[in-house]
């Protein structure tokens, strides 16, 4: 997954993705190398996101359980 693709999906500039990924990597939450992102600390990463992540995840989980 490229920075350009992430930027397009989020509707932000590529430079913002570079800066954010660098901060998350420095914090030890992800490992980010050319085209590859590895989550190292999911609870830590989830703690840094906005409350909307929890809302979306709960709804996704609720809908996924209903699938046959």
N, CA, C and O atoms as a MOPAC input file, in Angstrom:
PM7 MOZYME 1SCF
protein

 N      0.85200 1    -1.16100 1     0.00000 1
 C      0.00000 1     0.00000 1     0.00000 1
 C      0.91000 1     1.24100 1     0.00000 1
 O      1.75000 1     1.40100 1     0.88600 1
 N      0.74000 1     2.07900 1    -0.96200 1
 C      1.60100 1     3.25300 1    -1.07700 1
 C      1.03400 1     4.42700 1    -0.28400 1
 O     -0.15000 1     4.45900 1     0.05100 1
 N      1.90300 1     5.38300 1     0.00300 1
 C      1.45900 1     6.60000 1     0.68200 1
 C      0.43200 1     7.33800 1    -0.17000 1
 O     -0.51900 1     7.92200 1     0.35000 1
 N      0.63300 1     7.30500 1    -1.46600 1
 C     -0.30900 1     7.96600 1    -2.37900 1
 C     -1.69600 1     7.33500 1    -2.28700 1
 O     -2.69900 1     8.04700 1    -2.25700 1
 N     -1.76000 1     6.01100 1    -2.24200 1
 C     -3.03400 1     5.31500 1    -2.13300 1
 C     -3.71100 1     5.63600 1    -0.79600 1
 O     -4.90800 1     5.92200 1    -0.75800 1
 N     -2.95400 1     5.59000 1     0.28400 1
 C     -3.51300 1     5.91900 1     1.60400 1
 C     -4.03500 1     7.34400 1     1.60200 1
 O     -5.13100 1     7.60900 1     2.09700 1
 N     -3.25500 1     8.26500 1     1.04500 1
 C     -3.66500 1     9.67000 1     0.98700 1
 C     -4.96100 1     9.82600 1     0.20300 1
 O     -5.85200 1    10.56500 1     0.62200 1
 N     -5.07200 1     9.14900 1    -0.91400 1
 C     -6.29300 1     9.23200 1    -1.71700 1
 C     -7.48900 1     8.65600 1    -0.97500 1
 O     -8.58300 1     9.21800 1    -1.02800 1
 N     -7.28900 1     7.53700 1    -0.28200 1
 C     -8.38900 1     6.92300 1     0.47100 1
 C     -8.86900 1     7.82800 1     1.59700 1
 O    -10.06200 1     7.86900 1     1.89600 1
 N     -7.94500 1     8.55700 1     2.22200 1
 C     -8.29000 1     9.41700 1     3.35100 1
 C     -8.62900 1    10.84700 1     2.94200 1
 O     -9.15900 1    11.61900 1     3.74100 1
 N     -8.32200 1    11.19300 1     1.70100 1
 C     -8.59200 1    12.54900 1     1.23400 1
 C     -7.63100 1    13.56500 1     1.82300 1
 O     -8.01800 1    14.69500 1     2.12200 1
 N     -6.36900 1    13.16100 1     1.99000 1
 C     -5.34200 1    14.05600 1     2.53000 1
 C     -4.15500 1    14.07300 1     1.58000 1
 O     -4.09600 1    13.30600 1     0.62000 1
 N     -3.21200 1    14.96400 1     1.86600 1
 C     -1.99900 1    15.02100 1     1.05400 1
 C     -1.04900 1    13.89300 1     1.44000 1
 O     -1.03200 1    13.45600 1     2.59000 1
 N     -0.26600 1    13.43000 1     0.48700 1
 C      0.69500 1    12.35900 1     0.73500 1
 C      1.68600 1    12.73300 1     1.83000 1
 O      2.11100 1    11.87800 1     2.60600 1
 N      2.04900 1    13.99300 1     1.89100 1
 C      2.98700 1    14.45200 1     2.90400 1
 C      2.43200 1    14.24000 1     4.31200 1
 O      3.17900 1    13.94800 1     5.24500 1
 N      1.12100 1    14.39000 1     4.45200 1
 C      0.47600 1    14.15700 1     5.74900 1
 C      0.55500 1    12.70000 1     6.16100 1
 O      0.72400 1    12.38800 1     7.34000 1
 N      0.43200 1    11.81100 1     5.19400 1
 C      0.56200 1    10.37100 1     5.47000 1
 C      1.99100 1    10.06700 1     5.90400 1
 O      2.20500 1     9.31900 1     6.85800 1
 N      2.96300 1    10.63900 1     5.21500 1
 C      4.37000 1    10.43200 1     5.55700 1
 C      4.64600 1    10.88600 1     6.98100 1
 O      5.28500 1    10.17200 1     7.75300 1
 N      4.17100 1    12.06200 1     7.32300 1
 C      4.39800 1    12.61700 1     8.65900 1
 C      3.71800 1    11.77100 1     9.73700 1
 O      4.32000 1    11.46000 1    10.76500 1
 N      2.47200 1    11.40600 1     9.49500 1
 C      1.72900 1    10.60700 1    10.47500 1
 C      2.33500 1     9.22500 1    10.66100 1
 O      2.47000 1     8.75200 1    11.78900 1
 N      2.69700 1     8.57900 1     9.57000 1
 C      3.30700 1     7.25500 1     9.65200 1
 C      4.62800 1     7.32400 1    10.40600 1
 O      4.95300 1     6.42300 1    11.17900 1
 N      5.37500 1     8.37100 1    10.18700 1
 C      6.64100 1     8.55500 1    10.89900 1
 C      6.42900 1     8.69700 1    12.39400 1
 O      7.17200 1     8.12100 1    13.19000 1
 N      5.42100 1     9.45800 1    12.77500 1
 C      5.12100 1     9.64700 1    14.20400 1
 C      4.66100 1     8.33700 1    14.84000 1
 O      5.07100 1     8.00600 1    15.95200 1
 N      3.81700 1     7.60100 1    14.14000 1
 C      3.33200 1     6.32300 1    14.67600 1
 C      4.46900 1     5.31100 1    14.78100 1
 O      4.51500 1     4.51100 1    15.71600 1
 N      5.37800 1     5.35200 1    13.82300 1
 C      6.52300 1     4.43900 1    13.87200 1
 C      7.46300 1     4.82400 1    15.01900 1
 O      7.95600 1     3.95700 1    15.74100 1
 N      7.70300 1     6.10500 1    15.17800 1
 C      8.57100 1     6.57800 1    16.26200 1
 C      8.00100 1     6.21100 1    17.62500 1
 O      8.74900 1     5.95200 1    18.56800 1
 N      6.67500 1     6.19000 1    17.72900 1
 C      6.00600 1     5.82400 1    18.97700 1
 C      5.98900 1     4.30800 1    19.19200 1
 O      5.54200 1     3.83900 1    20.23900 1
 N      6.47200 1     3.53900 1    18.20800 1
 C      6.52400 1     2.09200 1    18.33500 1
 C      5.19900 1     1.39500 1    18.08400 1
 O      5.01300 1     0.24400 1    18.48000 1
 N      4.26800 1     2.09500 1    17.42200 1
 C      2.94000 1     1.53500 1    17.17500 1
 C      2.86800 1     0.76800 1    15.85900 1
 O      2.13500 1    -0.21400 1    15.74500 1
 N      3.62600 1     1.21800 1    14.87600 1
 C      3.64900 1     0.54400 1    13.57400 1
 C      5.08600 1     0.43900 1    13.09500 1
 O      5.98000 1     1.13400 1    13.57900 1
 N      5.28100 1    -0.44200 1    12.13700 1
 C      6.52000 1    -0.47500 1    11.37500 1
 C      6.11100 1    -0.15300 1     9.94800 1
 O      5.24700 1    -0.82000 1     9.37800 1
 N      6.71900 1     0.84800 1     9.38400 1
 C      6.32100 1     1.33500 1     8.06800 1
 C      7.52700 1     1.32800 1     7.15200 1
 O      8.48100 1     2.07800 1     7.35700 1
 N      7.48100 1     0.48000 1     6.14400 1
 C      8.52900 1     0.41900 1     5.13300 1
 C      7.87300 1     0.46900 1     3.77400 1
 O      6.68900 1     0.16000 1     3.64400 1
 N      8.58800 1     0.83400 1     2.80900 1
 C      8.09700 1     1.01400 1     1.43500 1
 C      7.02700 1    -0.02300 1     1.05300 1
 O      7.33500 1    -1.18100 1     0.77300 1
 N      5.78600 1     0.41700 1     1.05000 1
 C      4.68800 1    -0.42300 1     0.61100 1
 C      4.14800 1    -1.39100 1     1.65500 1
 O      3.21500 1    -2.13900 1     1.36500 1
 N      4.70900 1    -1.39800 1     2.86100 1
 C      4.27900 1    -2.34200 1     3.89300 1
 C      4.06500 1    -1.64000 1     5.22800 1
 O      4.90500 1    -0.85500 1     5.66900 1
 N      2.94600 1    -1.92700 1     5.86000 1
 C      2.65400 1    -1.41100 1     7.19600 1
 C      2.40300 1    -2.61200 1     8.08900 1
 O      1.59100 1    -3.47700 1     7.76200 1
 N      3.10400 1    -2.66800 1     9.22300 1
 C      2.89000 1    -3.71700 1    10.20700 1
 C      2.46800 1    -3.06600 1    11.51200 1
 O      3.17300 1    -2.20500 1    12.04000 1
 N      1.32900 1    -3.47200 1    12.02700 1
 C      0.86400 1    -2.94900 1    13.31200 1
 C      1.59900 1    -3.70700 1    14.41100 1
 O      1.52000 1    -4.93300 1    14.48900 1
 N      2.31100 1    -2.97600 1    15.25600 1
 C      3.08300 1    -3.57800 1    16.33800 1
 C      2.35000 1    -3.52300 1    17.67100 1
 O      2.53500 1    -4.39100 1    18.52500 1
 N      1.52300 1    -2.50600 1    17.84700 1
 C      0.82000 1    -2.29900 1    19.12300 1
 C     -0.60400 1    -1.82100 1    18.83400 1
 O     -0.88100 1    -0.62200 1    18.83600 1
 N     -1.50300 1    -2.78100 1    18.58600 1
 C     -2.87800 1    -2.41400 1    18.23800 1
 C     -3.58200 1    -1.63400 1    19.34700 1
 O     -4.19800 1    -0.60900 1    19.05400 1
 N     -3.51800 1    -2.07600 1    20.61700 1
 C     -4.17000 1    -1.28800 1    21.67200 1
 C     -3.62700 1     0.14200 1    21.75300 1
 O     -4.38600 1     1.09000 1    21.95800 1
 N     -2.32400 1     0.28600 1    21.59200 1
 C     -1.73500 1     1.62500 1    21.61100 1
 C     -2.19200 1     2.45900 1    20.43600 1
 O     -2.43300 1     3.65800 1    20.57300 1
 N     -2.31200 1     1.83300 1    19.28700 1
 C     -2.77800 1     2.53100 1    18.09300 1
 C     -4.23300 1     2.95200 1    18.25800 1
 O     -4.60000 1     4.08100 1    17.92900 1
 N     -5.06100 1     2.04200 1    18.76600 1
 C     -6.47300 1     2.35200 1    18.98500 1
 C     -6.65100 1     3.47200 1    20.01200 1
 O     -7.60000 1     4.25000 1    19.92100 1
 N     -5.75300 1     3.55500 1    20.97600 1
 C     -5.83400 1     4.60600 1    21.99400 1
 C     -5.56900 1     5.99200 1    21.41000 1
 O     -5.96700 1     6.99800 1    21.99900 1
 N     -4.90300 1     6.05300 1    20.25900 1
 C     -4.55300 1     7.34300 1    19.64700 1
 C     -5.56100 1     7.82100 1    18.61600 1
 O     -5.44400 1     8.94000 1    18.11700 1
 N     -6.55000 1     6.99600 1    18.28600 1
 C     -7.51200 1     7.39600 1    17.26400 1
 C     -8.70000 1     8.11900 1    17.89700 1
 O     -8.86900 1     8.11300 1    19.11600 1
 N     -9.51100 1     8.73600 1    17.05400 1
 C    -10.69000 1     9.42800 1    17.55700 1
 C    -11.76900 1     8.42000 1    17.95500 1
 O    -11.69000 1     7.23700 1    17.62500 1
 N    -12.76900 1     8.91500 1    18.66600 1
 C    -13.85000 1     8.04600 1    19.13900 1
 C    -14.65300 1     7.43700 1    17.99300 1
 O    -15.36300 1     6.45200 1    18.19500 1
 N    -14.55100 1     8.00400 1    16.80700 1
 C    -15.30000 1     7.47300 1    15.66900 1
 C    -14.83300 1     6.06400 1    15.30800 1
 O    -15.62200 1     5.28300 1    14.77500 1
 N    -13.57300 1     5.71600 1    15.58200 1
 C    -13.09100 1     4.37100 1    15.27600 1
 C    -13.91000 1     3.33100 1    16.03400 1
 O    -14.32500 1     2.32900 1    15.45100 1
 N    -14.14600 1     3.55600 1    17.32000 1
 C    -14.92500 1     2.62400 1    18.13000 1
 C    -16.34200 1     2.47100 1    17.61400 1
 O    -16.87900 1     1.36400 1    17.58700 1
 N    -16.94500 1     3.56300 1    17.21000 1
 C    -18.31200 1     3.53400 1    16.68600 1
 C    -18.36600 1     2.70700 1    15.40400 1
 O    -19.23500 1     1.85000 1    15.24700 1
 N    -17.44200 1     2.96600 1    14.49900 1
 C    -17.41300 1     2.24600 1    13.22300 1
 C    -17.10900 1     0.76200 1    13.45600 1
 O    -17.73400 1    -0.09900 1    12.83700 1
 N    -16.16600 1     0.45900 1    14.33300 1
 C    -15.80300 1    -0.94100 1    14.59800 1
 C    -16.96600 1    -1.70900 1    15.20700 1
 O    -17.23000 1    -2.84400 1    14.80900 1
 N    -17.66100 1    -1.11100 1    16.16200 1
 C    -18.81600 1    -1.79300 1    16.77300 1
 C    -19.89400 1    -2.07300 1    15.73100 1
 O    -20.47800 1    -3.15600 1    15.72500 1
 N    -20.16000 1    -1.12900 1    14.86500 1
 C    -21.17700 1    -1.31300 1    13.83200 1
 C    -20.74000 1    -2.39000 1    12.83900 1
 O    -21.54200 1    -3.23600 1    12.44500 1
 N    -19.49000 1    -2.36000 1    12.44300 1
 C    -18.95500 1    -3.37900 1    11.54000 1
 C    -19.08800 1    -4.76000 1    12.17000 1
 O    -19.55400 1    -5.70100 1    11.52800 1
 N    -18.67600 1    -4.87600 1    13.43500 1
 C    -18.77000 1    -6.16300 1    14.13700 1
 C    -20.22700 1    -6.62500 1    14.24400 1
 O    -20.51900 1    -7.81000 1    14.08300 1
 N    -21.12700 1    -5.69600 1    14.51400 1
 C    -22.54800 1    -6.03700 1    14.63800 1
 C    -23.08700 1    -6.56800 1    13.31000 1
 O    -23.80000 1    -7.57100 1    13.27900 1
 N    -22.74600 1    -5.89700 1    12.22900 1
 C    -23.22000 1    -6.32900 1    10.91800 1
 C    -22.57500 1    -7.62700 1    10.47600 1
 O    -23.22600 1    -8.45600 1     9.84100 1
 N    -21.31200 1    -7.81600 1    10.79900 1
 C    -20.60700 1    -9.03000 1    10.40500 1
 C    -21.18500 1   -10.24800 1    11.08800 1
 O    -21.25200 1   -11.31800 1    10.48200 1
 N    -21.60400 1   -10.11500 1    12.33100 1
 C    -22.19700 1   -11.24700 1    13.06700 1
 C    -23.48200 1   -11.70100 1    12.41800 1
 O    -23.81900 1   -12.88300 1    12.47900 1
 N    -24.20800 1   -10.78900 1    11.79700 1
 C    -25.49500 1   -11.11600 1    11.18600 1
 C    -25.37700 1   -11.83200 1     9.84600 1
 O    -26.36100 1   -12.37900 1     9.34800 1
 N    -24.20400 1   -11.83300 1     9.26800 1
 C    -24.04100 1   -12.49400 1     7.98500 1
 C    -24.11200 1   -14.00000 1     8.15400 1
 O    -23.60800 1   -14.54000 1     9.13900 1
 N    -24.74000 1   -14.68900 1     7.19300 1
 C    -24.84400 1   -16.15700 1     7.30500 1
 C    -23.50800 1   -16.85100 1     7.19700 1
 O    -23.44100 1   -18.07800 1     7.27300 1

